[in-house]
Amino acid sequence: MLNFQSPLFLRRVLLADAAAGAATGLLMLSGAGMLESLLNLPAALLKTAGASLLPLAAFLVWLGTRKAPSRTAVWIVIAVNAVWVVESFYLLLSGWVAPNALGQAFIVAQALAVAVLAELEYFGLRRSPSAVAC
């Protein structure tokens, strides 16, 4: 069972988000050519999305290693994650890309994973006595 009130919970979720973001970013950035044919998604889109995840992952590592993460910074992370989820579904629904079934599953799976992480960050922030207000 998850202990949302543990002072370490929020920091662990931030670090899990960093690890997932770095792994996905590196996969999309370095494997864009292979993923393009596998998912039927443009390599340029995959590279851009992958490259955008790496600075965020670095920031999440920094934030997750603070003794008391800034509440404002965590809210920004939650907002960025929410925007990622919305844009992922918009990408599917807009017709801008036409991924195959595996590509659709990839987009939906990563969006759902990001949504879960954002929700866990929200719970951790609400319950964290150690997060600082600035």
C-alpha positions as CSV (number, residue, x, y, z in Angstrom):
1,M,0.0,0.0,0.0
2,L,1.2,3.5,-0.8
3,N,1.9,5.8,2.1
4,F,1.0,9.2,0.8
5,Q,1.9,10.8,4.1
6,S,5.5,9.6,4.1
7,P,7.9,12.5,3.7
8,L,9.7,10.5,1.1
9,F,6.7,9.7,-1.0
10,L,6.6,12.9,-3.1
11,R,10.4,12.7,-3.7
12,R,10.2,9.1,-4.8
13,V,7.3,9.9,-7.2
14,L,9.3,12.8,-8.7
15,L,12.3,10.5,-9.2
16,A,10.1,7.8,-10.8
17,D,8.8,10.5,-13.1
18,A,12.4,11.5,-13.9
19,A,13.4,7.9,-14.6
20,A,10.4,7.3,-16.9
21,G,10.8,10.6,-18.7
22,A,14.5,10.0,-19.3
23,A,14.0,6.5,-20.5
24,T,11.2,7.5,-22.8
25,G,13.0,10.6,-24.0
26,L,16.2,8.6,-24.8
27,L,14.2,5.9,-26.6
28,M,12.3,8.4,-28.7
29,L,15.4,10.5,-29.4
30,S,17.8,7.7,-30.2
31,G,15.4,5.3,-31.7
32,A,13.2,7.7,-33.8
33,G,14.1,6.0,-37.1
34,M,13.1,2.5,-35.8
35,L,10.1,3.8,-34.0
36,E,8.9,5.7,-37.1
37,S,8.4,2.5,-39.1
38,L,7.2,0.5,-36.1
39,L,4.6,3.1,-34.8
40,N,3.9,5.0,-38.1
41,L,4.8,8.3,-36.3
42,P,7.0,10.9,-37.9
43,A,10.7,10.6,-36.7
44,A,10.8,14.4,-36.3
45,L,7.9,14.3,-33.9
46,L,9.5,11.5,-31.9
47,K,12.9,13.3,-31.8
48,T,11.3,16.6,-30.7
49,A,9.2,14.9,-28.0
50,G,12.1,12.8,-26.8
51,A,14.4,15.9,-26.7
52,S,11.8,17.8,-24.7
53,L,11.7,15.1,-22.0
54,L,15.4,15.1,-21.2
55,P,15.6,18.6,-19.6
56,L,12.4,17.9,-17.7
57,A,13.8,14.6,-16.4
58,A,17.0,16.5,-15.2
59,F,14.8,19.0,-13.4
60,L,12.8,16.2,-11.8
61,V,16.0,14.6,-10.6
62,W,17.1,17.9,-9.1
63,L,13.6,18.5,-7.5
64,G,13.3,15.0,-6.2
65,T,16.6,15.1,-4.5
66,R,15.7,18.3,-2.5
67,K,15.1,17.6,1.2
68,A,11.9,19.7,0.8
69,P,10.7,20.2,-2.8
70,S,9.2,23.5,-3.6
71,R,5.4,23.3,-3.7
72,T,5.3,25.8,-6.7
73,A,7.8,23.7,-8.6
74,V,5.8,20.5,-8.0
75,W,2.6,22.3,-9.2
76,I,4.5,23.3,-12.3
77,V,5.5,19.6,-12.9
78,I,1.9,18.5,-12.4
79,A,0.7,21.2,-14.9
80,V,3.4,20.2,-17.5
81,N,2.4,16.5,-17.1
82,A,-1.3,17.5,-17.6
83,V,-0.5,19.4,-20.7
84,W,1.5,16.4,-22.0
85,V,-1.5,14.1,-21.5
86,V,-4.0,16.5,-23.2
87,E,-1.6,17.1,-26.1
88,S,-1.1,13.3,-26.5
89,F,-4.8,12.7,-26.9
90,Y,-5.2,15.8,-29.1
91,L,-2.5,14.4,-31.3
92,L,-4.5,11.2,-31.8
93,L,-7.8,13.0,-32.3
94,S,-6.7,15.8,-34.5
95,G,-5.7,13.7,-37.5
96,W,-2.3,15.5,-37.6
97,V,-0.7,12.0,-37.5
98,A,-2.0,8.6,-38.4
99,P,-0.3,6.1,-36.2
100,N,-1.0,2.4,-36.6
101,A,-2.5,0.4,-33.8
102,L,0.8,0.0,-32.1
103,G,1.5,3.7,-32.4
104,Q,-1.9,4.5,-31.0
105,A,-1.2,2.2,-28.1
106,F,2.2,3.8,-27.5
107,I,0.6,7.3,-27.3
108,V,-2.2,6.2,-25.0
109,A,0.1,4.1,-22.7
110,Q,2.6,6.9,-22.2
111,A,-0.2,9.5,-21.7
112,L,-1.8,7.3,-19.1
113,A,1.5,6.7,-17.3
114,V,2.1,10.4,-17.2
115,A,-1.4,11.0,-15.9
116,V,-0.8,8.4,-13.1
117,L,2.5,10.1,-12.2
118,A,0.8,13.5,-12.1
119,E,-1.9,12.2,-9.9
120,L,0.6,10.6,-7.5
121,E,2.6,13.9,-7.4
122,Y,-0.7,15.7,-6.6
123,F,-1.4,13.3,-3.7
124,G,2.2,13.5,-2.5
125,L,2.1,17.2,-2.6
126,R,-1.2,17.5,-0.7
127,R,0.1,15.1,2.0
128,S,3.7,16.2,2.2
129,P,4.5,18.1,5.4
130,S,8.0,18.8,4.1
131,A,7.2,20.5,0.8
132,V,8.1,24.2,1.1
133,A,5.8,27.0,0.0
134,C,8.2,28.9,-2.3
